[in-house]
Amino acid sequence: MQSTIARSQPIVSLSLNPAIDLNYEVTAITHDQKSRASKTYYDPGGTGINVGKALQILKANCKTCYITAGKMGEFLDGMIQQELTDTYSLRVEGETRINTTILQSSPFRQYEINATGPHISPHQLEQIVDQFLTFCQQGIGILTGSLPPGLPKDTYNKINLLMQQQGARCIIDAPIDILRHTLDSQPFLIKPNLHELETLQNKSLSSVEQIAAEARQLIQRGCHLVCVSLGEKGAILSTVENSFFCNAPDITTHSTVGAGDSMVAALAYAHIQQQSPQNALTLAVACGTATAKQPGSQLFKLADLEILKPQIKIKTLDI
């Protein structure tokens, strides 16, 4: 009975600063000359929205809370309603941001420009956080991405403390200047990439063992799980008991937009499903890799996961 209850617990993502993802595919970018896009994609984006989309693909019991503003917000809301079935949106003044990714094919380069987004008032923040907490119950709440302008950098830290009061677990995947301000509240799981971990720990890390040792330091500070994404090299998952490393399957990358968000969704889903750390890491890397195979901001397909998972090998690090 307990296992059935645990597996039905909700996973709720909060997106305080979502975006319309605009992606251009071009052959090459030349200084001071026009570049014509061979393909253009418009997708509902922002990390919290991507997490919600990934959770829905995995058929999780999930909800997505997000903020919209202005005409672009109406456009975003329409796209979200076509892809997500269980959502809560809050309208504010201003304009929803547009994030632009340019994918150059020769040679392959990825350029990203992220806009700022609308301001939200303390009352509006309280309104959407209250709804988010109501949805979370004793499940998992996912706080990802940047904050709207004007909100303090410890906003996620405060939300995590509120989650803990009601028995919910918090996953945080945020820019380093925000992540720094969340560690005191001992989040359940954080997912820095290698650059973020190096910046957080103020040191250069060259080996898997060094990376795992620094992730272990964060565990000792109170995090229950630390997943460090290493791009095409794989990922590391550190738990209270041990650390695990896995490779990433060899693929042709089309776009990395949403790959990290897919990993976060997979880790949350695996935990709700009471999977082992090894299986959670395998699913996370498979979802991230399968997303990188897709164009624009499109996420992984379930069929790809079954092809990729057998290619992923787990190594126990004893760190």
RAQUI-V353627 format. One record per residue. RES is the residue in three letters. PHI is phi in degrees with one decimal (NA if undefined). BURIAL is I if it has 24 or more other ideal C-beta (glycine too) atoms within 12 Angstrom, else O. Layout:
# RAQUI-V353627
res=RES phi=PHI burial=BURIAL
res=RES phi=PHI burial=BURIAL
This chain:
# RAQUI-V353627
res=MET phi=NA burial=O
res=GLN phi=-60.1 burial=O
res=SER phi=-64.4 burial=O
res=THR phi=-64.3 burial=O
res=ILE phi=-63.7 burial=O
res=ALA phi=-60.9 burial=O
res=ARG phi=-73.4 burial=O
res=SER phi=-96.6 burial=O
res=GLN phi=-62.0 burial=I
res=PRO phi=-76.7 burial=I
res=ILE phi=-120.2 burial=I
res=VAL phi=-123.5 burial=I
res=SER phi=-103.9 burial=I
res=LEU phi=-115.2 burial=I
res=SER phi=-121.1 burial=I
res=LEU phi=-80.1 burial=I
res=ASN phi=-141.5 burial=I
res=PRO phi=-69.9 burial=I
res=ALA phi=-153.0 burial=I
res=ILE phi=-89.9 burial=I
res=ASP phi=-89.8 burial=I
res=LEU phi=-109.1 burial=I
res=ASN phi=-120.7 burial=I
res=TYR phi=-114.0 burial=I
res=GLU phi=-105.6 burial=I
res=VAL phi=-130.3 burial=I
res=THR phi=-72.7 burial=O
res=ALA phi=-159.1 burial=O
res=ILE phi=-106.6 burial=O
res=THR phi=-116.6 burial=O
res=HIS phi=-56.2 burial=O
res=ASP phi=66.1 burial=O
res=GLN phi=-132.2 burial=O
res=LYS phi=-72.7 burial=O
res=SER phi=-116.4 burial=O
res=ARG phi=-96.8 burial=O
res=ALA phi=-77.2 burial=O
res=SER phi=-80.5 burial=O
res=LYS phi=-144.0 burial=O
res=THR phi=-133.7 burial=O
res=TYR phi=-127.1 burial=I
res=TYR phi=-116.5 burial=I
res=ASP phi=-137.5 burial=I
res=PRO phi=-67.6 burial=I
res=GLY phi=-140.6 burial=I
res=GLY phi=92.5 burial=I
res=THR phi=-61.6 burial=I
res=GLY phi=-65.2 burial=I
res=ILE phi=-67.5 burial=I
res=ASN phi=-61.2 burial=I
res=VAL phi=-61.0 burial=I
res=GLY phi=-60.5 burial=I
res=LYS phi=-62.7 burial=I
res=ALA phi=-64.9 burial=I
res=LEU phi=-62.6 burial=I
res=GLN phi=-68.1 burial=I
res=ILE phi=-60.4 burial=I
res=LEU phi=-77.1 burial=I
res=LYS phi=65.0 burial=O
res=ALA phi=-81.0 burial=I
res=ASN phi=-79.8 burial=I
res=CYS phi=-132.9 burial=I
res=LYS phi=-137.4 burial=I
res=THR phi=-130.3 burial=I
res=CYS phi=-110.2 burial=I
res=TYR phi=-155.5 burial=I
res=ILE phi=-113.8 burial=I
res=THR phi=-130.8 burial=I
res=ALA phi=-151.0 burial=I
res=GLY phi=67.5 burial=O
res=LYS phi=-65.7 burial=O
res=MET phi=-65.7 burial=I
res=GLY phi=-64.9 burial=I
res=GLU phi=-63.9 burial=O
res=PHE phi=-62.2 burial=I
res=LEU phi=-61.7 burial=I
res=ASP phi=-61.3 burial=I
res=GLY phi=-63.3 burial=O
res=MET phi=-66.9 burial=I
res=ILE phi=-62.6 burial=I
res=GLN phi=-64.3 burial=O
res=GLN phi=-79.6 burial=O
res=GLU phi=-113.8 burial=I
res=LEU phi=-118.4 burial=I
res=THR phi=-102.7 burial=O
res=ASP phi=-131.1 burial=O
res=THR phi=-135.3 burial=I
res=TYR phi=-136.3 burial=I
res=SER phi=-121.6 burial=I
res=LEU phi=-122.0 burial=I
res=ARG phi=-86.5 burial=O
res=VAL phi=-131.6 burial=I
res=GLU phi=-74.7 burial=O
res=GLY phi=106.4 burial=I
res=GLU phi=-145.4 burial=I
res=THR phi=-58.7 burial=I
res=ARG phi=-78.6 burial=I
res=ILE phi=-117.4 burial=I
res=ASN phi=-101.7 burial=I
res=THR phi=-115.5 burial=I
res=THR phi=-120.8 burial=I
res=ILE phi=-113.1 burial=I
res=LEU phi=-106.4 burial=I
res=GLN phi=-94.9 burial=O
res=SER phi=-91.1 burial=O
res=SER phi=-138.2 burial=O
res=PRO phi=-75.3 burial=O
res=PHE phi=-66.5 burial=O
res=ARG phi=-143.0 burial=O
res=GLN phi=-125.4 burial=I
res=TYR phi=-115.0 burial=O
res=GLU phi=-128.3 burial=O
res=ILE phi=-127.0 burial=O
res=ASN phi=-107.3 burial=I
res=ALA phi=-81.3 burial=I
res=THR phi=-87.7 burial=O
res=GLY phi=100.8 burial=I
res=PRO phi=-80.9 burial=I
res=HIS phi=-75.7 burial=O
res=ILE phi=-128.8 burial=I
res=SER phi=-82.0 burial=O
res=PRO phi=-56.2 burial=O
res=HIS phi=-65.3 burial=O
res=GLN phi=-66.1 burial=I
res=LEU phi=-60.5 burial=I
res=GLU phi=-60.9 burial=O
res=GLN phi=-63.4 burial=O
res=ILE phi=-76.5 burial=I
res=VAL phi=-67.0 burial=I
res=ASP phi=-59.5 burial=O
res=GLN phi=-67.2 burial=I
res=PHE phi=-57.3 burial=I
res=LEU phi=-65.7 burial=I
res=THR phi=-62.2 burial=O
res=PHE phi=-66.6 burial=I
res=CYS phi=-62.7 burial=I
res=GLN phi=52.3 burial=O
res=GLN phi=-108.8 burial=O
res=GLY phi=-92.4 burial=I
res=ILE phi=-116.9 burial=I
res=GLY phi=-114.3 burial=I
res=ILE phi=-114.7 burial=I
res=LEU phi=-109.7 burial=I
res=THR phi=-135.9 burial=I
res=GLY phi=82.1 burial=I
res=SER phi=-77.0 burial=I
res=LEU phi=-101.2 burial=I
res=PRO phi=-60.2 burial=I
res=PRO phi=-58.8 burial=O
res=GLY phi=98.1 burial=O
res=LEU phi=-78.3 burial=I
res=PRO phi=-66.7 burial=O
res=LYS phi=-68.5 burial=O
res=ASP phi=-95.3 burial=O
res=THR phi=-59.1 burial=I
res=TYR phi=-65.1 burial=I
res=ASN phi=-59.0 burial=I
res=LYS phi=-66.9 burial=I
res=ILE phi=-65.2 burial=I
res=ASN phi=-60.4 burial=I
res=LEU phi=-62.6 burial=O
res=LEU phi=-65.6 burial=I
res=MET phi=-63.3 burial=I
res=GLN phi=-62.6 burial=O
res=GLN phi=-62.1 burial=O
res=GLN phi=-105.6 burial=O
res=GLY phi=85.3 burial=O
res=ALA phi=-90.1 burial=I
res=ARG phi=-110.5 burial=I
res=CYS phi=-111.6 burial=I
res=ILE phi=-109.1 burial=I
res=ILE phi=-123.8 burial=I
res=ASP phi=-133.6 burial=I
res=ALA phi=-140.6 burial=I
res=PRO phi=-54.7 burial=I
res=ILE phi=-59.7 burial=I
res=ASP phi=-68.4 burial=O
res=ILE phi=-87.0 burial=I
res=LEU phi=-58.9 burial=I
res=ARG phi=-54.9 burial=I
res=HIS phi=-89.4 burial=I
res=THR phi=-108.2 burial=I
res=LEU phi=-67.2 burial=I
res=ASP phi=-63.2 burial=O
res=SER phi=-87.3 burial=I
res=GLN phi=52.8 burial=I
res=PRO phi=-62.1 burial=I
res=PHE phi=-64.1 burial=I
res=LEU phi=-145.8 burial=I
res=ILE phi=-125.2 burial=I
res=LYS phi=-133.2 burial=I
res=PRO phi=-76.4 burial=I
res=ASN phi=-85.7 burial=I
res=LEU phi=-61.5 burial=I
res=HIS phi=-60.5 burial=O
res=GLU phi=-65.2 burial=I
res=LEU phi=-64.7 burial=I
res=GLU phi=-61.8 burial=O
res=THR phi=-67.6 burial=O
res=LEU phi=-62.9 burial=I
res=GLN phi=-94.9 burial=I
res=ASN phi=58.1 burial=O
res=LYS phi=-158.2 burial=O
res=SER phi=-88.3 burial=O
res=LEU phi=-123.8 burial=I
res=SER phi=-112.9 burial=O
res=SER phi=-121.2 burial=O
res=VAL phi=-58.4 burial=I
res=GLU phi=-65.6 burial=O
res=GLN phi=-64.2 burial=I
res=ILE phi=-62.3 burial=I
res=ALA phi=-63.3 burial=I
res=ALA phi=-64.5 burial=I
res=GLU phi=-72.1 burial=I
res=ALA phi=-62.3 burial=I
res=ARG phi=-61.3 burial=I
res=GLN phi=-61.0 burial=I
res=LEU phi=-70.8 burial=I
res=ILE phi=-61.5 burial=I
res=GLN phi=-66.9 burial=O
res=ARG phi=-82.9 burial=O
res=GLY phi=125.4 burial=O
res=CYS phi=-68.5 burial=I
res=HIS phi=-83.6 burial=I
res=LEU phi=-138.4 burial=I
res=VAL phi=-131.4 burial=I
res=CYS phi=-111.9 burial=I
res=VAL phi=-107.4 burial=I
res=SER phi=-85.2 burial=I
res=LEU phi=-118.0 burial=I
res=GLY phi=63.9 burial=O
res=GLU phi=-69.4 burial=O
res=LYS phi=-89.6 burial=I
res=GLY phi=116.9 burial=I
res=ALA phi=-163.0 burial=I
res=ILE phi=-124.5 burial=I
res=LEU phi=-122.5 burial=I
res=SER phi=-106.8 burial=I
res=THR phi=-118.8 burial=I
res=VAL phi=-63.0 burial=O
res=GLU phi=-91.3 burial=O
res=ASN phi=-164.0 burial=I
res=SER phi=-127.7 burial=I
res=PHE phi=-132.8 burial=I
res=PHE phi=-121.9 burial=I
res=CYS phi=-141.4 burial=I
res=ASN phi=-77.8 burial=I
res=ALA phi=-107.2 burial=I
res=PRO phi=-57.8 burial=I
res=ASP phi=-79.5 burial=O
res=ILE phi=-136.7 burial=I
res=THR phi=-93.1 burial=O
res=THR phi=-80.0 burial=I
res=HIS phi=-103.7 burial=I
res=SER phi=-166.0 burial=I
res=THR phi=-93.5 burial=I
res=VAL phi=-61.4 burial=I
res=GLY phi=88.3 burial=I
res=ALA phi=-65.8 burial=I
res=GLY phi=-65.4 burial=I
res=ASP phi=-65.2 burial=I
res=SER phi=-64.4 burial=I
res=MET phi=-63.5 burial=I
res=VAL phi=-60.3 burial=I
res=ALA phi=-60.5 burial=I
res=ALA phi=-64.6 burial=I
res=LEU phi=-63.7 burial=I
res=ALA phi=-63.9 burial=I
res=TYR phi=-62.1 burial=I
res=ALA phi=-63.9 burial=I
res=HIS phi=-67.9 burial=I
res=ILE phi=-60.1 burial=I
res=GLN phi=-80.9 burial=I
res=GLN phi=59.8 burial=O
res=GLN phi=-80.4 burial=O
res=SER phi=-69.1 burial=O
res=PRO phi=-56.7 burial=I
res=GLN phi=-63.5 burial=I
res=ASN phi=-69.7 burial=I
res=ALA phi=-63.1 burial=I
res=LEU phi=-66.3 burial=I
res=THR phi=-60.3 burial=I
res=LEU phi=-64.6 burial=I
res=ALA phi=-61.9 burial=I
res=VAL phi=-69.1 burial=I
res=ALA phi=-62.6 burial=I
res=CYS phi=-66.2 burial=I
res=GLY phi=-64.6 burial=I
res=THR phi=-66.7 burial=I
res=ALA phi=-64.4 burial=I
res=THR phi=-68.4 burial=I
res=ALA phi=-64.4 burial=I
res=LYS phi=-77.7 burial=I
res=GLN phi=-90.8 burial=I
res=PRO phi=-78.0 burial=I
res=GLY phi=57.7 burial=I
res=SER phi=-102.8 burial=I
res=GLN phi=-72.1 burial=I
res=LEU phi=-100.3 burial=I
res=PHE phi=-63.6 burial=I
res=LYS phi=-112.8 burial=O
res=LEU phi=-57.2 burial=O
res=ALA phi=-62.1 burial=O
res=ASP phi=-67.7 burial=I
res=LEU phi=-62.5 burial=I
res=GLU phi=-68.9 burial=O
res=ILE phi=-79.1 burial=O
res=LEU phi=-83.0 burial=I
res=LYS phi=-57.8 burial=I
res=PRO phi=-64.9 burial=O
res=GLN phi=-85.2 burial=O
res=ILE phi=-98.6 burial=I
res=LYS phi=-113.8 burial=O
res=ILE phi=-97.6 burial=I
res=LYS phi=-120.6 burial=O
res=THR phi=-82.5 burial=O
res=LEU phi=-93.9 burial=I
res=ASP phi=53.6 burial=O
res=ILE phi=-123.7 burial=I
